[in-house]
């Protein structure tokens, strides 16, 4: 989920998507969904566009289900690998804030 419209490579607007309730009880209106490139080699479908949401937030399960993959976390990187082949499909290096944001929602899934 992201509030930054420019993050989307394609976006379908809709007023039929329910609001999202985050951990602290705040609701964010969702105005559409689309495709967001997390890295140059990793694109995710069905990302929600919530204009007032201040960050780009991903869940562990969103990535692994969307890409049939698994994630390896380390202190300095986060690596996405194909579940069947083990081939690396994405790598985020030294993006501590990104990794923390992903881990926050992982606890909720």
N, CA, C and O atoms as CSV, one atom per row, in Angstrom:
chain,resi,resn,atom,element,x,y,z
A,1,UNK,N,N,0.849,-1.166,0.000
A,1,UNK,CA,C,0.000,0.000,0.000
A,1,UNK,C,C,0.899,1.235,0.000
A,1,UNK,O,O,1.923,1.279,0.681
A,2,UNK,N,N,0.494,2.222,-0.771
A,2,UNK,CA,C,1.252,3.467,-0.814
A,2,UNK,C,C,0.319,4.641,-1.075
A,2,UNK,O,O,-0.728,4.496,-1.705
A,3,UNK,N,N,0.716,5.785,-0.586
A,3,UNK,CA,C,-0.026,6.998,-0.855
A,3,UNK,C,C,0.582,7.792,-1.992
A,3,UNK,O,O,0.061,8.841,-2.373
A,4,UNK,N,N,1.671,7.303,-2.528
A,4,UNK,CA,C,2.411,8.028,-3.558
A,4,UNK,C,C,1.989,7.517,-4.932
A,4,UNK,O,O,2.395,6.435,-5.357
A,5,UNK,N,N,1.183,8.296,-5.607
A,5,UNK,CA,C,0.634,7.881,-6.897
A,5,UNK,C,C,1.727,7.606,-7.927
A,5,UNK,O,O,1.572,6.735,-8.782
A,6,UNK,N,N,2.838,8.350,-7.844
A,6,UNK,CA,C,3.932,8.172,-8.800
A,6,UNK,C,C,4.633,6.823,-8.660
A,6,UNK,O,O,5.395,6.441,-9.549
A,7,UNK,N,N,4.396,6.081,-7.557
A,7,UNK,CA,C,4.990,4.753,-7.393
A,7,UNK,C,C,4.378,3.729,-8.341
A,7,UNK,O,O,4.972,2.676,-8.575
A,8,UNK,N,N,3.210,4.017,-8.886
A,8,UNK,CA,C,2.486,3.047,-9.706
A,8,UNK,C,C,2.907,3.120,-11.165
A,8,UNK,O,O,2.986,4.196,-11.759
A,9,UNK,N,N,3.177,1.940,-11.730
A,9,UNK,CA,C,3.428,1.848,-13.162
A,9,UNK,C,C,2.110,1.804,-13.918
A,9,UNK,O,O,2.012,2.280,-15.048
A,10,UNK,N,N,1.100,1.226,-13.282
A,10,UNK,CA,C,-0.265,1.280,-13.787
A,10,UNK,C,C,-1.184,1.318,-12.574
A,10,UNK,O,O,-0.887,0.724,-11.537
A,11,UNK,N,N,-2.297,2.020,-12.713
A,11,UNK,CA,C,-3.206,2.218,-11.593
A,11,UNK,C,C,-4.635,2.251,-12.101
A,11,UNK,O,O,-4.959,3.007,-13.017
A,12,UNK,N,N,-5.491,1.428,-11.504
A,12,UNK,CA,C,-6.921,1.431,-11.816
A,12,UNK,C,C,-7.650,2.035,-10.638
A,12,UNK,O,O,-7.649,1.472,-9.543
A,13,UNK,N,N,-8.273,3.178,-10.857
A,13,UNK,CA,C,-8.999,3.851,-9.791
A,13,UNK,C,C,-10.368,3.206,-9.590
A,13,UNK,O,O,-11.004,2.758,-10.544
A,14,UNK,N,N,-10.809,3.165,-8.339
A,14,UNK,CA,C,-12.104,2.565,-8.004
A,14,UNK,C,C,-12.576,3.118,-6.673
A,14,UNK,O,O,-11.772,3.362,-5.773
A,15,UNK,N,N,-13.874,3.314,-6.551
A,15,UNK,CA,C,-14.415,3.738,-5.259
A,15,UNK,C,C,-15.102,2.566,-4.551
A,15,UNK,O,O,-15.866,2.771,-3.607
A,16,UNK,N,N,-14.833,1.350,-5.002
A,16,UNK,CA,C,-15.442,0.149,-4.420
A,16,UNK,C,C,-14.486,-0.660,-3.546
A,16,UNK,O,O,-14.837,-1.751,-3.096
A,17,UNK,N,N,-13.295,-0.144,-3.302
A,17,UNK,CA,C,-12.323,-0.852,-2.465
A,17,UNK,C,C,-12.487,-0.342,-1.035
A,17,UNK,O,O,-12.469,0.868,-0.808
A,18,UNK,N,N,-12.648,-1.250,-0.067
A,18,UNK,CA,C,-12.838,-0.796,1.322
A,18,UNK,C,C,-11.614,-0.095,1.895
A,18,UNK,O,O,-10.490,-0.307,1.441
A,19,UNK,N,N,-11.850,0.736,2.893
A,19,UNK,CA,C,-10.760,1.401,3.606
A,19,UNK,C,C,-9.906,0.374,4.321
A,19,UNK,O,O,-10.354,-0.738,4.600
A,20,UNK,N,N,-8.675,0.753,4.616
A,20,UNK,CA,C,-7.737,-0.121,5.313
A,20,UNK,C,C,-7.543,0.407,6.731
A,20,UNK,O,O,-7.329,1.601,6.938
A,21,UNK,N,N,-7.620,-0.491,7.694
A,21,UNK,CA,C,-7.402,-0.162,9.100
A,21,UNK,C,C,-6.000,-0.616,9.471
A,21,UNK,O,O,-5.698,-1.807,9.395
A,22,UNK,N,N,-5.136,0.320,9.873
A,22,UNK,CA,C,-3.768,-0.038,10.244
A,22,UNK,C,C,-3.664,-0.267,11.749
A,22,UNK,O,O,-4.640,-0.104,12.481
A,23,UNK,N,N,-2.473,-0.646,12.199
A,23,UNK,CA,C,-2.234,-1.098,13.565
A,23,UNK,C,C,-2.768,-0.144,14.629
A,23,UNK,O,O,-3.342,-0.589,15.623
A,24,UNK,N,N,-2.587,1.155,14.435
A,24,UNK,CA,C,-3.002,2.109,15.469
A,24,UNK,C,C,-4.474,2.494,15.386
A,24,UNK,O,O,-4.905,3.414,16.081
A,25,UNK,N,N,-5.262,1.805,14.544
A,25,UNK,CA,C,-6.693,2.043,14.465
A,25,UNK,C,C,-7.114,3.100,13.466
A,25,UNK,O,O,-8.308,3.368,13.328
A,26,UNK,N,N,-6.178,3.704,12.770
A,26,UNK,CA,C,-6.505,4.719,11.779
A,26,UNK,C,C,-6.944,4.039,10.482
A,26,UNK,O,O,-6.341,3.059,10.042
A,27,UNK,N,N,-8.004,4.577,9.880
A,27,UNK,CA,C,-8.485,4.079,8.598
A,27,UNK,C,C,-7.968,4.968,7.476
A,27,UNK,O,O,-7.937,6.193,7.601
A,28,UNK,N,N,-7.561,4.337,6.381
A,28,UNK,CA,C,-7.125,5.064,5.198
A,28,UNK,C,C,-8.018,4.664,4.030
A,28,UNK,O,O,-8.200,3.478,3.756
A,29,UNK,N,N,-8.571,5.656,3.346
A,29,UNK,CA,C,-9.387,5.394,2.160
A,29,UNK,C,C,-8.497,4.905,1.028
A,29,UNK,O,O,-7.409,5.435,0.804
A,30,UNK,N,N,-8.969,3.895,0.322
A,30,UNK,CA,C,-8.243,3.333,-0.812
A,30,UNK,C,C,-8.984,3.743,-2.083
A,30,UNK,O,O,-10.187,3.516,-2.213
A,31,UNK,N,N,-8.254,4.346,-3.015
A,31,UNK,CA,C,-8.875,4.851,-4.237
A,31,UNK,C,C,-8.574,4.019,-5.477
A,31,UNK,O,O,-9.088,4.309,-6.557
A,32,UNK,N,N,-7.745,2.985,-5.331
A,32,UNK,CA,C,-7.438,2.152,-6.481
A,32,UNK,C,C,-6.373,1.130,-6.166
A,32,UNK,O,O,-5.882,1.041,-5.041
A,33,UNK,N,N,-6.021,0.351,-7.190
A,33,UNK,CA,C,-4.947,-0.625,-7.059
A,33,UNK,C,C,-4.223,-0.740,-8.382
A,33,UNK,O,O,-4.764,-0.412,-9.438
A,34,UNK,N,N,-2.974,-1.216,-8.306
A,34,UNK,CA,C,-2.199,-1.326,-9.527
A,34,UNK,C,C,-0.875,-2.017,-9.318
A,34,UNK,O,O,-0.682,-2.756,-8.352
A,35,UNK,N,N,0.039,-1.765,-10.243
A,35,UNK,CA,C,1.355,-2.409,-10.244
A,35,UNK,C,C,2.408,-1.400,-9.784
A,35,UNK,O,O,2.467,-0.271,-10.271
A,36,UNK,N,N,3.249,-1.844,-8.822
A,36,UNK,CA,C,4.345,-1.019,-8.309
A,36,UNK,C,C,5.642,-1.810,-8.449
A,36,UNK,O,O,5.701,-2.985,-8.086
A,37,UNK,N,N,6.677,-1.166,-8.974
A,37,UNK,CA,C,7.998,-1.789,-9.049
A,37,UNK,C,C,8.733,-1.490,-7.743
A,37,UNK,O,O,9.070,-0.340,-7.460
A,38,UNK,N,N,8.976,-2.535,-6.953
A,38,UNK,CA,C,9.696,-2.398,-5.690
A,38,UNK,C,C,11.173,-2.191,-5.972
A,38,UNK,O,O,11.820,-1.346,-5.353
A,39,UNK,N,N,11.701,-2.960,-6.900
A,39,UNK,CA,C,13.065,-2.780,-7.402
A,39,UNK,C,C,12.974,-2.856,-8.917
A,39,UNK,O,O,11.888,-3.064,-9.460
A,40,UNK,N,N,14.087,-2.692,-9.604
A,40,UNK,CA,C,14.061,-2.761,-11.068
A,40,UNK,C,C,13.652,-4.142,-11.572
A,40,UNK,O,O,13.178,-4.276,-12.700
A,41,UNK,N,N,13.833,-5.169,-10.739
A,41,UNK,CA,C,13.503,-6.530,-11.168
A,41,UNK,C,C,12.310,-7.124,-10.426
A,41,UNK,O,O,11.977,-8.289,-10.646
A,42,UNK,N,N,11.662,-6.364,-9.558
A,42,UNK,CA,C,10.573,-6.911,-8.755
A,42,UNK,C,C,9.358,-5.989,-8.803
A,42,UNK,O,O,9.358,-4.908,-8.213
A,43,UNK,N,N,8.320,-6.434,-9.516
A,43,UNK,CA,C,7.065,-5.685,-9.612
A,43,UNK,C,C,5.968,-6.452,-8.874
A,43,UNK,O,O,5.901,-7.679,-8.949
A,44,UNK,N,N,5.115,-5.722,-8.165
A,44,UNK,CA,C,4.016,-6.344,-7.428
A,44,UNK,C,C,2.679,-5.856,-7.961
A,44,UNK,O,O,2.479,-4.663,-8.187
A,45,UNK,N,N,1.767,-6.801,-8.156
A,45,UNK,CA,C,0.410,-6.496,-8.584
A,45,UNK,C,C,-0.474,-6.244,-7.367
A,45,UNK,O,O,-0.111,-6.582,-6.240
A,46,UNK,N,N,-1.627,-5.652,-7.608
A,46,UNK,CA,C,-2.650,-5.463,-6.563
A,46,UNK,C,C,-2.189,-4.604,-5.391
A,46,UNK,O,O,-2.671,-4.768,-4.270
A,47,UNK,N,N,-1.263,-3.695,-5.645
A,47,UNK,CA,C,-0.870,-2.744,-4.603
A,47,UNK,C,C,-1.982,-1.709,-4.456
A,47,UNK,O,O,-2.519,-1.216,-5.447
A,48,UNK,N,N,-2.317,-1.389,-3.221
A,48,UNK,CA,C,-3.385,-0.438,-2.963
A,48,UNK,C,C,-2.863,0.995,-2.980
A,48,UNK,O,O,-1.753,1.269,-2.524
A,49,UNK,N,N,-3.684,1.909,-3.518
A,49,UNK,CA,C,-3.355,3.336,-3.515
A,49,UNK,C,C,-4.259,4.032,-2.499
A,49,UNK,O,O,-5.458,4.201,-2.723
A,50,UNK,N,N,-3.658,4.430,-1.382
A,50,UNK,CA,C,-4.343,5.159,-0.315
A,50,UNK,C,C,-3.668,6.526,-0.221
A,50,UNK,O,O,-2.634,6.656,0.433
A,51,UNK,N,N,-4.241,7.551,-0.869
A,51,UNK,CA,C,-3.556,8.840,-1.017
A,51,UNK,C,C,-3.031,9.463,0.271
A,51,UNK,O,O,-2.019,10.163,0.229
A,52,UNK,N,N,-3.668,9.242,1.395
A,52,UNK,CA,C,-3.213,9.874,2.636
A,52,UNK,C,C,-2.259,8.998,3.438
A,52,UNK,O,O,-1.828,9.383,4.525
A,53,UNK,N,N,-1.929,7.824,2.910
A,53,UNK,CA,C,-0.998,6.938,3.592
A,53,UNK,C,C,0.418,7.452,3.354
A,53,UNK,O,O,0.810,7.615,2.199
A,54,UNK,N,N,1.207,7.717,4.412
A,54,UNK,CA,C,2.463,8.460,4.263
A,54,UNK,C,C,3.670,7.689,3.732
A,54,UNK,O,O,4.676,8.308,3.385
A,55,UNK,N,N,3.602,6.361,3.659
A,55,UNK,CA,C,4.777,5.583,3.246
A,55,UNK,C,C,4.366,4.489,2.279
A,55,UNK,O,O,3.176,4.261,2.060
A,56,UNK,N,N,5.356,3.806,1.698
A,56,UNK,CA,C,5.106,2.612,0.889
A,56,UNK,C,C,5.296,1.420,1.812
A,56,UNK,O,O,6.380,1.220,2.360
A,57,UNK,N,N,4.246,0.631,1.983
A,57,UNK,CA,C,4.274,-0.456,2.944
A,57,UNK,C,C,3.946,-1.768,2.259
A,57,UNK,O,O,2.935,-1.879,1.565
A,58,UNK,N,N,4.805,-2.768,2.455
A,58,UNK,CA,C,4.622,-4.092,1.881
A,58,UNK,C,C,4.579,-5.118,2.985
A,58,UNK,O,O,5.144,-4.919,4.060
A,59,UNK,N,N,3.911,-6.208,2.714
A,59,UNK,CA,C,3.923,-7.297,3.686
A,59,UNK,C,C,4.729,-8.462,3.123
A,59,UNK,O,O,4.823,-8.659,1.911
A,60,UNK,N,N,5.292,-9.205,4.023
A,60,UNK,CA,C,6.025,-10.417,3.651
A,60,UNK,C,C,5.125,-11.331,2.824
A,60,UNK,O,O,5.543,-11.839,1.784
A,61,UNK,N,N,3.898,-11.540,3.281
A,61,UNK,CA,C,3.005,-12.465,2.571
A,61,UNK,C,C,2.591,-11.910,1.217
A,61,UNK,O,O,2.383,-12.682,0.281
A,62,UNK,N,N,2.468,-10.596,1.086
A,62,UNK,CA,C,2.096,-10.000,-0.196
A,62,UNK,C,C,3.151,-10.316,-1.254
A,62,UNK,O,O,2.824,-10.693,-2.379
A,63,UNK,N,N,4.392,-10.162,-0.886
A,63,UNK,CA,C,5.469,-10.414,-1.835
A,63,UNK,C,C,5.589,-11.904,-2.145
A,63,UNK,O,O,5.687,-12.287,-3.310
A,64,UNK,N,N,5.582,-12.741,-1.116
A,64,UNK,CA,C,5.797,-14.165,-1.346
A,64,UNK,C,C,4.635,-14.807,-2.104
A,64,UNK,O,O,4.861,-15.683,-2.939
A,65,UNK,N,N,3.410,-14.394,-1.834
A,65,UNK,CA,C,2.254,-14.939,-2.564
A,65,UNK,C,C,2.231,-14.425,-3.995
A,65,UNK,O,O,1.973,-15.186,-4.928
A,66,UNK,N,N,2.500,-13.135,-4.170
A,66,UNK,CA,C,2.446,-12.507,-5.484
A,66,UNK,C,C,3.500,-13.082,-6.417
A,66,UNK,O,O,3.247,-13.246,-7.611
A,67,UNK,N,N,4.654,-13.385,-5.898
A,67,UNK,CA,C,5.776,-13.845,-6.719
A,67,UNK,C,C,6.182,-15.294,-6.469
A,67,UNK,O,O,7.223,-15.735,-6.956
A,68,UNK,N,N,5.370,-16.044,-5.714
A,68,UNK,CA,C,5.690,-17.435,-5.395
A,68,UNK,C,C,7.158,-17.536,-4.985
A,68,UNK,O,O,7.954,-18.249,-5.596
A,69,UNK,N,N,7.484,-16.793,-3.925
A,69,UNK,CA,C,8.877,-16.658,-3.531
A,69,UNK,C,C,9.035,-16.714,-2.017
A,69,UNK,O,O,8.059,-16.836,-1.277
A,70,UNK,N,N,10.274,-16.624,-1.580
A,70,UNK,CA,C,10.561,-16.492,-0.153
A,70,UNK,C,C,11.542,-15.348,0.029
A,70,UNK,O,O,12.208,-14.924,-0.915
A,71,UNK,N,N,11.621,-14.850,1.266
A,71,UNK,CA,C,12.436,-13.685,1.560
A,71,UNK,C,C,13.478,-14.046,2.607
A,71,UNK,O,O,13.172,-14.724,3.588
A,72,UNK,N,N,14.708,-13.592,2.398
A,72,UNK,CA,C,15.779,-13.743,3.370
A,72,UNK,C,C,16.137,-12.348,3.879
A,72,UNK,O,O,16.473,-11.457,3.100
A,73,UNK,N,N,16.061,-12.174,5.202
A,73,UNK,CA,C,16.418,-10.900,5.812
A,73,UNK,C,C,17.798,-11.011,6.441
A,73,UNK,O,O,18.130,-12.034,7.039
A,74,UNK,N,N,18.596,-9.965,6.309
A,74,UNK,CA,C,19.871,-9.877,7.002
A,74,UNK,C,C,19.996,-8.453,7.526
A,74,UNK,O,O,19.159,-7.613,7.196
A,75,UNK,N,N,20.996,-8.157,8.319
A,75,UNK,CA,C,21.154,-6.783,8.807
A,75,UNK,C,C,21.414,-5.766,7.695
A,75,UNK,O,O,21.172,-4.575,7.887
A,76,UNK,N,N,21.897,-6.213,6.544
A,76,UNK,CA,C,22.251,-5.264,5.488
A,76,UNK,C,C,21.480,-5.433,4.182
A,76,UNK,O,O,21.621,-4.598,3.288
A,77,UNK,N,N,20.678,-6.473,4.039
A,77,UNK,CA,C,19.925,-6.648,2.801
A,77,UNK,C,C,18.672,-7.484,3.032
A,77,UNK,O,O,18.496,-8.130,4.065
A,78,UNK,N,N,17.826,-7.439,2.035
A,78,UNK,CA,C,16.620,-8.257,1.992
A,78,UNK,C,C,16.586,-8.862,0.592
A,78,UNK,O,O,16.560,-8.129,-0.397
A,79,UNK,N,N,16.584,-10.203,0.497
A,79,UNK,CA,C,16.664,-10.873,-0.792
A,79,UNK,C,C,15.400,-11.683,-1.048
A,79,UNK,O,O,14.929,-12.412,-0.175
A,80,UNK,N,N,14.855,-11.547,-2.261
A,80,UNK,CA,C,13.680,-12.288,-2.690
A,80,UNK,C,C,14.132,-13.382,-3.648
A,80,UNK,O,O,14.877,-13.119,-4.592
A,81,UNK,N,N,13.672,-14.633,-3.398
A,81,UNK,CA,C,14.080,-15.744,-4.247
A,81,UNK,C,C,12.863,-16.552,-4.679
A,81,UNK,O,O,11.903,-16.709,-3.924
A,82,UNK,N,N,12.918,-17.062,-5.909
A,82,UNK,CA,C,11.858,-17.915,-6.431
A,82,UNK,C,C,11.768,-19.174,-5.581
A,82,UNK,O,O,12.786,-19.787,-5.261
A,83,UNK,N,N,10.548,-19.559,-5.216
A,83,UNK,CA,C,10.337,-20.689,-4.316
A,83,UNK,C,C,10.793,-22.010,-4.926
A,83,UNK,O,O,11.318,-22.863,-4.210
A,84,UNK,N,N,10.608,-22.196,-6.216
A,84,UNK,CA,C,10.959,-23.475,-6.836
A,84,UNK,C,C,12.416,-23.551,-7.274
A,84,UNK,O,O,13.067,-24.580,-7.091
A,85,UNK,N,N,12.928,-22.472,-7.849
A,85,UNK,CA,C,14.285,-22.544,-8.400
A,85,UNK,C,C,15.353,-22.000,-7.457
A,85,UNK,O,O,16.531,-22.325,-7.608
A,86,UNK,N,N,14.959,-21.180,-6.490
A,86,UNK,CA,C,15.924,-20.537,-5.610
A,86,UNK,C,C,16.613,-19.342,-6.243
A,86,UNK,O,O,17.442,-18.693,-5.605
A,87,UNK,N,N,16.275,-19.041,-7.505
A,87,UNK,CA,C,16.887,-17.918,-8.218
A,87,UNK,C,C,16.485,-16.596,-7.566
A,87,UNK,O,O,15.324,-16.395,-7.208
A,88,UNK,N,N,17.470,-15.691,-7.417
A,88,UNK,CA,C,17.190,-14.384,-6.848
A,88,UNK,C,C,16.363,-13.574,-7.840
A,88,UNK,O,O,16.722,-13.449,-9.010
A,89,UNK,N,N,15.235,-13.020,-7.348
A,89,UNK,CA,C,14.385,-12.196,-8.203
A,89,UNK,C,C,14.363,-10.737,-7.756
A,89,UNK,O,O,13.807,-9.886,-8.451
A,90,UNK,N,N,14.961,-10.440,-6.607
A,90,UNK,CA,C,15.027,-9.061,-6.137
A,90,UNK,C,C,15.958,-8.940,-4.954
A,90,UNK,O,O,16.122,-9.884,-4.181
A,91,UNK,N,N,16.566,-7.780,-4.815
A,91,UNK,CA,C,17.500,-7.537,-3.725
A,91,UNK,C,C,17.393,-6.072,-3.309
A,91,UNK,O,O,17.470,-5.169,-4.142
A,92,UNK,N,N,17.217,-5.855,-2.025
A,92,UNK,CA,C,17.210,-4.495,-1.471
A,92,UNK,C,C,18.375,-4.421,-0.507
A,92,UNK,O,O,18.418,-5.152,0.482
A,93,UNK,N,N,19.328,-3.531,-0.796
A,93,UNK,CA,C,20.544,-3.416,-0.001
A,93,UNK,C,C,20.533,-2.114,0.796
A,93,UNK,O,O,20.242,-1.040,0.267
A,94,UNK,N,N,20.860,-2.242,2.091
A,94,UNK,CA,C,20.989,-1.080,2.977
A,94,UNK,C,C,19.762,-0.184,2.983
A,94,UNK,O,O,19.890,1.038,3.064
A,95,UNK,N,N,18.600,-0.760,2.901
A,95,UNK,CA,C,17.350,-0.004,2.981
A,95,UNK,C,C,16.661,-0.399,4.277
A,95,UNK,O,O,15.587,-1.001,4.258
A,96,UNK,N,N,17.270,-0.065,5.386
A,96,UNK,CA,C,16.785,-0.496,6.689
A,96,UNK,C,C,15.340,-0.091,6.906
A,96,UNK,O,O,14.546,-0.896,7.393
A,97,UNK,N,N,14.976,1.136,6.557
A,97,UNK,CA,C,13.600,1.593,6.755
A,97,UNK,C,C,12.629,0.745,5.949
A,97,UNK,O,O,11.549,0.409,6.436
A,98,UNK,N,N,13.000,0.394,4.719
A,98,UNK,CA,C,12.148,-0.448,3.881
A,98,UNK,C,C,11.930,-1.811,4.523
A,98,UNK,O,O,10.806,-2.311,4.557
A,99,UNK,N,N,12.991,-2.407,5.027
A,99,UNK,CA,C,12.889,-3.729,5.644
A,99,UNK,C,C,12.036,-3.661,6.901
A,99,UNK,O,O,11.206,-4.542,7.129
A,100,UNK,N,N,12.221,-2.646,7.710
A,100,UNK,CA,C,11.424,-2.512,8.936
A,100,UNK,C,C,9.947,-2.369,8.593
A,100,UNK,O,O,9.103,-2.987,9.241
A,101,UNK,N,N,9.623,-1.570,7.592
A,101,UNK,CA,C,8.220,-1.386,7.183
A,101,UNK,C,C,7.616,-2.709,6.740
A,101,UNK,O,O,6.456,-2.991,7.038
A,102,UNK,N,N,8.385,-3.518,6.035
A,102,UNK,CA,C,7.875,-4.818,5.588
A,102,UNK,C,C,7.627,-5.724,6.779
A,102,UNK,O,O,6.630,-6.445,6.816
A,103,UNK,N,N,8.530,-5.694,7.758
A,103,UNK,CA,C,8.422,-6.590,8.899
A,103,UNK,C,C,7.265,-6.217,9.819
A,103,UNK,O,O,6.692,-7.091,10.469
A,104,UNK,N,N,6.913,-4.938,9.884
A,104,UNK,CA,C,5.822,-4.504,10.749
A,104,UNK,C,C,4.532,-5.207,10.378
A,104,UNK,O,O,3.852,-5.749,11.250
A,105,UNK,N,N,4.184,-5.209,9.108
A,105,UNK,CA,C,2.932,-5.844,8.724
A,105,UNK,C,C,3.031,-7.354,8.685
A,105,UNK,O,O,2.007,-8.032,8.762
A,106,UNK,N,N,4.223,-7.899,8.568
A,106,UNK,CA,C,4.370,-9.354,8.584
A,106,UNK,C,C,3.760,-9.926,9.858
A,106,UNK,O,O,3.197,-11.020,9.837
A,107,UNK,N,N,3.865,-9.213,10.938
A,107,UNK,CA,C,3.313,-9.669,12.224
A,107,UNK,C,C,1.798,-9.725,12.214
A,107,UNK,O,O,1.199,-10.428,13.028
A,108,UNK,N,N,1.173,-8.998,11.309
A,108,UNK,CA,C,-0.284,-8.930,11.260
A,108,UNK,C,C,-0.906,-9.988,10.364
A,108,UNK,O,O,-2.113,-10.219,10.428
A,109,UNK,N,N,-0.097,-10.634,9.527
A,109,UNK,CA,C,-0.621,-11.578,8.539
A,109,UNK,C,C,-0.858,-12.939,9.162
A,109,UNK,O,O,-1.300,-13.863,8.477
